[in-house]
Amino acid sequence: MQKLKNVEEKHLKKDAPQFEIGDTVDVHFTIKEENKSRIQVFNGLVIAKKGASVSKNFTVRRISHGEGVERIFPLNSPLVDKVVVKKRGKVRRAKLYYLRGMTGKKATKVKEKVVHREKK
């Protein structure tokens, strides 16, 4: 068991992004095409987080041309360049799968969380 933890630690990201379910994020993902690579940005709402340690994944959903598009990203993958949080969401569920059945304005049902700064 100890050996497994040592192997997993090597593959964990040191600067793992901090985001929660309900946040609107931009995921910068490296795409390799033949002999060149580029970074593509996928922006949307985080609807789920799964897994633990090395196998941790998160699902991002967006509406593109009237269709819902979901993509699952491995959190510790070297292909995920960075995750930028655009808006914090205020939700009361651990998984937002109910948004799959909604279109239009209903699909943007998540309210924005107001973050207060501490006084020094």
C-alpha positions as CSV (number, residue, x, y, z in Angstrom):
1,M,0.0,0.0,0.0
2,Q,2.8,2.4,0.8
3,K,4.5,1.7,-2.6
4,L,1.2,2.6,-4.4
5,K,1.1,6.0,-2.6
6,N,4.7,6.7,-3.6
7,V,3.9,6.0,-7.2
8,E,0.8,8.1,-7.2
9,E,2.5,11.1,-5.5
10,K,4.8,11.4,-8.5
11,H,1.8,12.0,-10.9
12,L,-0.1,14.4,-8.7
13,K,-0.1,18.1,-9.7
14,K,1.6,20.3,-7.1
15,D,-0.5,23.3,-8.1
16,A,-3.9,21.7,-8.4
17,P,-6.6,24.3,-9.3
18,Q,-9.1,25.3,-6.6
19,F,-12.7,25.3,-7.9
20,E,-16.0,23.9,-6.8
21,I,-19.1,22.5,-8.4
22,G,-21.2,25.3,-9.8
23,D,-18.3,27.4,-10.8
24,T,-17.9,28.7,-14.4
25,V,-14.4,27.8,-15.6
26,D,-12.1,28.1,-18.6
27,V,-10.1,24.8,-19.1
28,H,-6.9,25.3,-21.1
29,F,-6.4,21.8,-22.7
30,T,-3.4,20.8,-24.9
31,I,-4.5,19.1,-28.1
32,K,-2.0,17.2,-30.2
33,E,-2.6,17.0,-33.9
34,E,-0.1,15.0,-36.0
35,N,3.3,16.7,-35.3
36,K,2.1,19.9,-33.6
37,S,0.2,20.8,-30.5
38,R,-2.0,23.7,-29.5
39,I,-4.0,24.9,-26.5
40,Q,-7.8,24.9,-26.8
41,V,-10.0,26.6,-24.2
42,F,-13.2,24.9,-23.1
43,N,-15.4,27.1,-21.0
44,G,-18.5,26.1,-19.1
45,L,-20.1,25.1,-15.8
46,V,-18.5,22.5,-13.5
47,I,-21.4,20.0,-12.9
48,A,-19.5,17.1,-11.2
49,K,-16.3,15.9,-9.6
50,K,-15.4,12.3,-9.2
51,G,-12.6,10.1,-8.1
52,A,-9.7,10.4,-5.7
53,S,-6.0,10.9,-5.8
54,V,-4.6,10.4,-9.4
55,S,-7.9,9.4,-10.9
56,K,-9.8,12.6,-10.0
57,N,-12.0,13.9,-12.8
58,F,-14.3,16.8,-13.3
59,T,-17.1,17.4,-15.8
60,V,-17.7,20.7,-17.6
61,R,-20.9,21.5,-19.5
62,R,-21.7,24.3,-21.9
63,I,-24.3,25.1,-24.4
64,S,-22.9,25.3,-28.0
65,H,-25.3,26.2,-30.9
66,G,-28.3,25.1,-28.9
67,E,-26.9,21.7,-27.9
68,G,-25.5,20.8,-24.5
69,V,-21.8,19.7,-24.7
70,E,-20.1,18.0,-21.8
71,R,-16.5,17.1,-21.5
72,I,-14.7,15.1,-18.7
73,F,-11.2,16.3,-17.8
74,P,-8.7,14.4,-15.7
75,L,-7.6,16.8,-13.0
76,N,-4.0,15.6,-12.8
77,S,-3.4,15.1,-16.5
78,P,-0.4,16.9,-18.0
79,L,-2.6,17.9,-20.9
80,V,-4.7,20.1,-18.7
81,D,-2.6,23.3,-18.8
82,K,-4.6,25.4,-16.4
83,V,-8.1,26.0,-15.0
84,V,-9.3,29.6,-14.7
85,V,-12.3,30.3,-12.5
86,K,-14.5,33.0,-14.1
87,K,-17.5,33.0,-11.7
88,R,-18.2,31.3,-8.4
89,G,-21.5,29.5,-8.2
90,K,-23.8,29.0,-5.3
91,V,-25.3,25.5,-5.4
92,R,-26.9,23.1,-2.9
93,R,-26.1,19.9,-4.7
94,A,-22.9,17.8,-5.2
95,K,-23.9,16.9,-8.8
96,L,-25.7,19.2,-11.1
97,Y,-27.0,16.5,-13.5
98,Y,-30.5,18.1,-13.5
99,L,-29.1,20.9,-15.8
100,R,-28.9,18.3,-18.6
101,G,-32.7,18.5,-19.2
102,M,-32.8,22.3,-19.3
103,T,-32.2,24.6,-22.3
104,G,-32.1,28.4,-22.7
105,K,-32.3,30.6,-19.7
106,K,-33.2,27.6,-17.4
107,A,-29.7,26.1,-18.1
108,T,-28.1,29.1,-16.5
109,K,-29.9,28.5,-13.2
110,V,-26.8,28.6,-11.0
111,K,-26.6,31.9,-9.0
112,E,-23.4,33.7,-8.5
113,K,-21.8,33.4,-5.1
114,V,-20.8,36.7,-3.4
115,V,-17.3,36.4,-2.0
116,H,-16.5,38.9,0.8
117,R,-13.0,39.8,1.5
118,E,-11.7,39.8,5.1
119,K,-10.8,43.2,6.6
120,K,-7.2,43.5,7.7
